[in-house]
Amino acid sequence: MATPARRSFSLTGADGGPLRGDIRAVGGSRPAVVICHGFKGFKDWGCFPVAAERLGRAGFAAVTFNFSGSGVGARGDAFDEPERFRHNTYSIEQRDLEIVLAELRRGGLGVQPTTIGLLGHSMGGGIAVLRTAADRGIEALVTWSATARFGRLWRSDQIADWRRTGTLEILNQRTGERLPMATDILDDWERNAARLDVLGAAESIRVPWLVVHGSADESVPASDARDLAGRASGSRLLMIENAGHTFGIRHPWAGSTPQFDQVLDASVAWLARYLAA
């Protein structure tokens, strides 16, 4: 397969600011896969460009994008939009994904998708589950280290302090910087609990779904993967033994790991099987 061309795009995100992304494709009509990063992630983090390139070489149009509240701006991997991160919510991310999918479907990203699949990591995996449950046009799903329960990230004592001060500081472990987050995401979670119920959404998913998780995930327990896979009739659980939340991958990219090779091989094979043109 020819090397896929990479084209950047910018849309208007759910928060009113730019929603930046890339599409990698050889061109023409073909199956498409939209990749959703997780909390504190971004489209150019570690393995996502590698996964998109691999999907492009396999004949897909691979779409990566930064959720509008990711906090990462045009520089690529710096959290230089802290106010957007401060006010991000689950509902904003849901809407961002809808915006990207609508533009993809109308041909605005330069290809005409014959079929569409989603691939989501961590919190982005939860967002992908919600979208797949609501969108009959999604024909295959892959999740990596997906959370089954939004809000688990916050402890009860944190929530009390967060409510009192109006701000929770999130540590970027890679750079050591602290990113302030307002209560918007907490308010959204509490106000829209039924609509943001990932486990509930999983019960209605009938498309082929590969649930991938590391048995030693330090951020999202492996039990989440078992819970998600147990709710969906078309799912397959792939547990990667002794793997953590990112399967040994770090940012910046410094090479693959045997665990991530297994994840990527299985994911590409799954999408190729169920998104045939």
C-alpha positions as CSV (number, residue, x, y, z in Angstrom):
1,M,0.0,0.0,0.0
2,A,1.2,3.5,-0.8
3,T,2.3,5.9,1.9
4,P,-0.8,7.8,3.1
5,A,-0.7,11.5,2.6
6,R,-1.3,13.6,5.8
7,R,-3.5,16.6,5.6
8,S,-4.4,18.9,8.5
9,F,-7.8,20.4,9.1
10,S,-9.4,22.9,11.5
11,L,-13.1,23.0,12.3
12,T,-15.0,24.9,14.9
13,G,-15.2,22.9,18.1
14,A,-18.0,22.6,20.6
15,D,-16.5,25.3,22.8
16,G,-16.4,27.8,19.8
17,G,-12.6,27.6,19.3
18,P,-10.6,25.7,16.7
19,L,-10.8,21.9,16.6
20,R,-7.6,20.7,15.0
21,G,-7.0,17.4,13.3
22,D,-5.2,15.4,10.7
23,I,-6.3,12.8,8.2
24,R,-4.0,10.2,6.7
25,A,-5.2,8.5,3.6
26,V,-4.2,7.5,0.1
27,G,-7.3,9.2,-1.2
28,G,-10.6,8.4,-2.8
29,S,-13.4,6.4,-1.2
30,R,-12.4,4.1,1.6
31,P,-13.2,2.9,5.1
32,A,-12.5,5.5,7.8
33,V,-11.4,5.3,11.4
34,V,-11.6,8.2,13.8
35,I,-9.2,8.1,16.8
36,C,-10.2,9.6,20.1
37,H,-7.5,10.4,22.6
38,G,-7.9,10.3,26.4
39,F,-7.7,12.8,29.3
40,K,-4.5,14.8,29.2
41,G,-3.9,13.2,25.7
42,F,-3.8,14.8,22.3
43,K,-3.7,13.7,18.7
44,D,0.1,13.8,18.5
45,W,0.7,12.0,21.8
46,G,3.1,9.0,21.6
47,C,1.4,6.2,19.7
48,F,-1.5,8.0,18.0
49,P,0.4,9.2,14.9
50,V,2.0,5.7,14.6
51,A,-1.4,4.0,14.8
52,A,-2.9,6.5,12.3
53,E,0.0,5.9,9.9
54,R,-0.4,2.1,10.2
55,L,-4.1,2.4,9.5
56,G,-3.5,4.6,6.5
57,R,-1.1,2.1,5.1
58,A,-3.7,-0.6,5.6
59,G,-6.1,1.2,3.4
60,F,-8.1,3.3,5.8
61,A,-8.6,7.0,6.1
62,A,-7.3,7.6,9.6
63,V,-8.5,10.7,11.4
64,T,-6.9,12.1,14.5
65,F,-7.9,15.3,16.3
66,N,-7.6,17.2,19.5
67,F,-10.7,17.5,21.5
68,S,-11.4,21.3,21.7
69,G,-10.9,21.2,25.5
70,S,-7.7,19.2,25.4
71,G,-5.6,22.3,26.2
72,V,-3.2,21.5,23.4
73,G,-3.0,24.2,20.7
74,A,-1.3,24.7,17.4
75,R,2.2,23.9,18.7
76,G,1.3,20.2,18.8
77,D,2.2,18.9,22.2
78,A,2.2,21.9,24.6
79,F,-0.8,22.7,26.9
80,D,-0.8,26.3,25.7
81,E,-4.6,26.7,25.8
82,P,-5.2,26.3,29.5
83,E,-8.5,28.1,29.6
84,R,-10.0,25.6,27.1
85,F,-8.7,22.7,29.3
86,R,-10.1,24.5,32.4
87,H,-13.7,24.4,31.0
88,N,-13.7,21.1,29.2
89,T,-16.6,18.6,29.8
90,Y,-17.6,15.2,28.7
91,S,-20.5,16.7,26.7
92,I,-18.1,19.0,24.9
93,E,-16.1,16.0,23.8
94,Q,-19.2,14.2,22.7
95,R,-20.1,17.2,20.5
96,D,-16.6,17.5,19.1
97,L,-16.7,13.9,17.9
98,E,-20.1,14.6,16.3
99,I,-18.6,17.6,14.5
100,V,-15.6,15.6,13.2
101,L,-17.9,12.7,12.0
102,A,-20.3,15.1,10.2
103,E,-17.4,16.8,8.3
104,L,-16.0,13.4,7.4
105,R,-19.3,12.1,6.1
106,R,-19.9,15.1,3.9
107,G,-16.5,14.7,2.3
108,G,-15.1,17.8,3.9
109,L,-11.9,16.0,5.1
110,G,-10.9,15.1,1.5
111,V,-12.2,11.5,1.4
112,Q,-15.6,9.8,1.1
113,P,-15.9,7.2,3.8
114,T,-17.5,3.9,2.7
115,T,-17.8,2.8,6.3
116,I,-16.7,4.3,9.6
117,G,-15.2,2.9,12.8
118,L,-14.1,4.5,16.0
119,L,-11.0,3.8,18.1
120,G,-10.8,5.4,21.5
121,H,-8.3,5.4,24.4
122,S,-9.1,5.8,28.1
123,M,-11.7,8.7,28.5
124,G,-11.8,8.9,24.7
125,G,-12.8,5.2,24.7
126,G,-15.8,6.1,26.9
127,I,-16.7,8.9,24.5
128,A,-16.4,6.5,21.6
129,V,-18.7,4.0,23.4
130,L,-21.4,6.7,23.9
131,R,-21.1,7.8,20.2
132,T,-21.3,4.2,18.9
133,A,-24.5,3.6,21.0
134,A,-26.1,6.7,19.6
135,D,-24.9,6.6,16.0
136,R,-26.1,3.8,13.7
137,G,-23.5,4.8,11.1
138,I,-20.7,3.5,13.2
139,E,-20.0,0.0,12.0
140,A,-17.0,-1.1,14.2
141,L,-15.5,-0.1,17.5
142,V,-12.1,-0.6,19.2
143,T,-11.4,0.7,22.7
144,W,-8.0,0.8,24.4
145,S,-7.9,1.1,28.2
146,A,-11.4,2.5,28.1
147,T,-13.1,3.8,31.3
148,A,-16.5,2.3,32.0
149,R,-17.4,5.0,34.5
150,F,-16.9,8.7,34.1
151,G,-16.1,10.5,37.3
152,R,-14.0,7.7,38.9
153,L,-11.0,10.0,38.5
154,W,-12.3,12.2,41.3
155,R,-12.2,11.2,44.9
156,S,-14.9,12.4,47.3
157,D,-12.5,14.5,49.3
158,Q,-11.2,16.1,46.0
159,I,-14.8,16.9,45.0
160,A,-15.4,18.7,48.3
161,D,-12.3,20.8,47.9
162,W,-13.0,21.4,44.2
163,R,-16.5,22.7,45.0
164,R,-15.1,24.9,47.8
165,T,-12.3,26.5,45.7
166,G,-13.8,26.2,42.2
167,T,-10.6,24.7,40.8
168,L,-8.9,21.3,40.8
169,E,-5.2,21.2,39.7
170,I,-4.4,18.4,37.3
171,L,-0.8,17.3,37.2
172,N,0.8,16.8,33.8
173,Q,3.3,14.1,34.8
174,R,5.4,14.5,31.6
175,T,6.2,18.2,32.2
176,G,5.4,18.7,35.9
177,E,3.0,21.6,35.1
178,R,-0.3,21.9,36.9
179,L,-3.4,22.4,34.8
180,P,-6.3,24.1,36.5
181,M,-9.7,22.6,35.9
182,A,-13.0,24.4,36.8
183,T,-16.1,22.5,38.0
184,D,-17.6,22.5,34.5
185,I,-16.7,18.8,34.0
186,L,-18.0,17.9,37.4
187,D,-21.2,19.8,36.9
188,D,-21.7,18.1,33.5
189,W,-21.1,14.7,35.0
190,E,-23.6,15.2,37.8
191,R,-26.2,17.0,35.7
192,N,-26.1,14.5,32.8
193,A,-25.4,11.2,34.5
194,A,-27.9,9.2,32.5
195,R,-26.7,10.5,29.2
196,L,-23.0,10.0,30.2
197,D,-23.6,6.4,31.4
198,V,-20.9,4.5,29.5
199,L,-21.9,1.1,30.9
200,G,-25.5,1.7,30.0
201,A,-24.5,2.7,26.5
202,A,-22.5,-0.5,26.1
203,E,-25.6,-2.6,26.5
204,S,-27.1,-1.2,23.3
205,I,-24.0,-1.7,21.1
206,R,-24.4,-4.4,18.6
207,V,-21.6,-3.6,16.2
208,P,-18.3,-5.6,16.4
209,W,-16.3,-4.2,19.4
210,L,-12.8,-5.1,20.4
211,V,-12.2,-4.3,24.1
212,V,-8.5,-4.0,24.7
213,H,-7.0,-3.5,28.2
214,G,-3.8,-4.1,30.1
215,S,-4.0,-6.4,33.1
216,A,-1.8,-4.1,35.1
217,D,-3.5,-0.8,34.1
218,E,-2.6,1.7,36.8
219,S,-5.2,4.3,35.7
220,V,-8.3,2.4,34.7
221,P,-8.8,-1.0,36.4
222,A,-9.0,-4.1,34.2
223,S,-12.4,-4.8,35.7
224,D,-13.7,-2.0,33.6
225,A,-12.9,-3.9,30.4
226,R,-14.6,-7.0,31.7
227,D,-17.7,-4.9,32.6
228,L,-17.8,-3.3,29.2
229,A,-17.3,-6.5,27.3
230,G,-19.9,-8.3,29.4
231,R,-22.6,-5.7,28.4
232,A,-22.2,-5.9,24.6
233,S,-23.3,-8.8,22.5
234,G,-20.8,-8.2,19.7
235,S,-17.7,-7.7,21.9
236,R,-14.4,-9.5,22.2
237,L,-12.2,-8.9,25.2
238,L,-8.4,-8.8,24.6
239,M,-6.5,-8.6,27.9
240,I,-2.8,-7.7,27.5
241,E,-0.9,-9.4,30.3
242,N,1.3,-7.2,32.5
243,A,0.5,-4.1,30.4
244,G,-0.2,-0.7,31.8
245,H,-2.5,2.1,30.7
246,T,-0.5,3.0,27.6
247,F,0.9,-0.5,26.9
248,G,4.4,0.7,27.6
249,I,4.3,3.7,25.2
250,R,5.4,7.1,26.3
251,H,5.6,10.6,24.8
252,P,7.5,11.5,22.9
253,W,7.5,8.4,20.8
254,A,10.7,6.3,21.5
255,G,9.7,3.1,19.8
256,S,7.2,0.4,20.3
257,T,6.8,-2.4,22.9
258,P,5.7,-6.0,22.4
259,Q,2.5,-5.2,24.2
260,F,1.6,-2.3,22.0
261,D,2.6,-4.3,18.9
262,Q,0.0,-6.9,20.0
263,V,-2.6,-4.1,20.5
264,L,-2.1,-2.5,17.2
265,D,-1.9,-5.7,15.2
266,A,-5.2,-6.9,16.7
267,S,-6.9,-3.5,16.3
268,V,-6.0,-3.2,12.6
269,A,-7.0,-6.7,11.9
270,W,-10.4,-6.1,13.7
271,L,-11.1,-3.0,11.7
272,A,-10.1,-4.5,8.4
273,R,-12.4,-7.4,9.1
274,Y,-15.5,-5.4,9.9
275,L,-15.0,-2.2,7.8
276,A,-14.5,-3.8,4.4
277,A,-15.4,-1.3,1.6
